[in-house]
Amino acid sequence: MVFTVIITASKAAHLSAEQFKEHYETKHAPLVNSLCDARYKPLVYRRHYTARPDGPSMHPDFDAMTVLIFADEPTYRSWQASLAAGDNKTKIQSDCLQFLNMATYKTCPVEVRE
């Protein structure tokens, strides 16, 4: 049974929405993919960016929602461990501080039904 994790994140205040997307796509996602053990890579690593249409109800308190889908929960836990191994954690944290508002960063495993 697959294991799905949702991450919501907001951009750092000094970045525009386009700069945030650019950093996430060209720096952060490739960094995470390069540091994790290939055996534990997610089946899906999809980023969704808020469109910010007009209207008060259309402004969520995040700028991106990331969906990670793994083969199972043990694979997810091994992925987490591989990203924390050696100096990987420091590299990822350093990168996150460049483009994310860490005060709003949230991770949540979810149950998916169709």
C-alpha positions in Angstrom: 0.0 0.0 0.0 1.5 3.3 -1.0 2.3 6.0 1.6 1.5 9.6 0.8 2.9 12.7 2.5 1.7 16.3 1.8 4.0 19.3 2.5 2.7 22.9 2.6 5.3 25.7 2.4 5.4 29.4 2.1 8.0 31.4 0.3 10.6 33.5 2.1 9.4 37.2 2.4 12.3 38.5 0.2 11.3 36.4 -2.8 8.6 36.9 -5.5 6.4 33.9 -6.3 8.4 33.3 -9.5 11.7 33.4 -7.7 10.3 30.9 -5.1 9.1 28.5 -7.9 12.4 28.9 -9.7 14.4 28.0 -6.6 12.2 25.1 -5.7 12.3 23.6 -9.2 16.0 24.3 -10.2 17.7 24.1 -6.8 15.8 22.5 -4.0 14.1 19.5 -5.7 17.2 18.5 -7.6 19.2 18.8 -4.3 16.9 16.6 -2.5 16.8 14.1 -5.3 20.6 14.1 -5.5 21.1 13.5 -1.8 18.6 10.7 -1.1 19.5 7.0 -1.5 18.1 5.9 -4.9 16.5 2.9 -3.3 14.1 5.1 -1.3 13.2 7.8 -3.8 9.5 8.6 -3.9 7.4 7.2 -6.7 6.0 10.8 -7.1 7.6 14.1 -6.1 5.1 16.6 -7.4 5.0 20.4 -6.5 1.8 22.4 -6.8 2.0 26.2 -6.6 -0.9 28.4 -5.6 -2.4 30.4 -8.5 -3.5 33.3 -6.2 -6.7 34.3 -8.1 -8.6 37.3 -6.9 -11.0 36.8 -4.0 -10.6 36.6 -0.3 -11.3 32.9 0.0 -8.7 32.1 -2.7 -5.6 32.9 -0.7 -4.4 29.9 1.3 -1.7 30.5 3.8 0.9 28.6 1.8 2.5 29.1 -1.6 3.2 25.4 -2.5 1.9 22.0 -1.7 4.2 19.1 -2.4 2.9 15.6 -2.8 5.3 12.7 -2.1 4.2 9.1 -2.8 6.3 6.2 -1.6 5.9 2.5 -2.1 5.1 2.1 1.6 5.8 3.8 5.0 9.1 2.0 5.7 10.4 3.3 2.3 9.4 6.8 3.4 11.2 6.4 6.8 14.3 5.2 5.0 14.1 8.2 2.6 13.9 10.5 5.6 16.9 8.7 7.2 19.0 9.0 4.0 18.3 12.7 3.8 19.5 13.1 7.4 22.7 11.0 6.9 26.1 12.7 7.0 25.9 16.3 6.1 22.8 15.9 3.9 20.6 17.4 6.6 22.7 20.5 6.9 22.7 21.0 3.1 19.0 20.7 2.9 18.4 23.0 5.9 20.7 25.6 4.5 18.9 25.5 1.2 15.5 25.7 2.8 16.5 28.9 4.7 17.2 30.5 1.3 13.7 30.2 -0.1 11.2 29.0 2.5 9.5 30.6 5.5 10.2 27.7 7.9 7.7 29.0 10.4 4.9 27.9 8.0 6.4 24.6 6.8 4.2 21.6 7.5 4.4 17.9 6.7 1.5 15.6 7.1 1.0 11.9 6.1 -2.4 11.5 4.5 -4.8 8.7 3.7 -5.8 8.7 0.0 -9.2 7.5 -1.2 -10.7 7.6 -4.7 
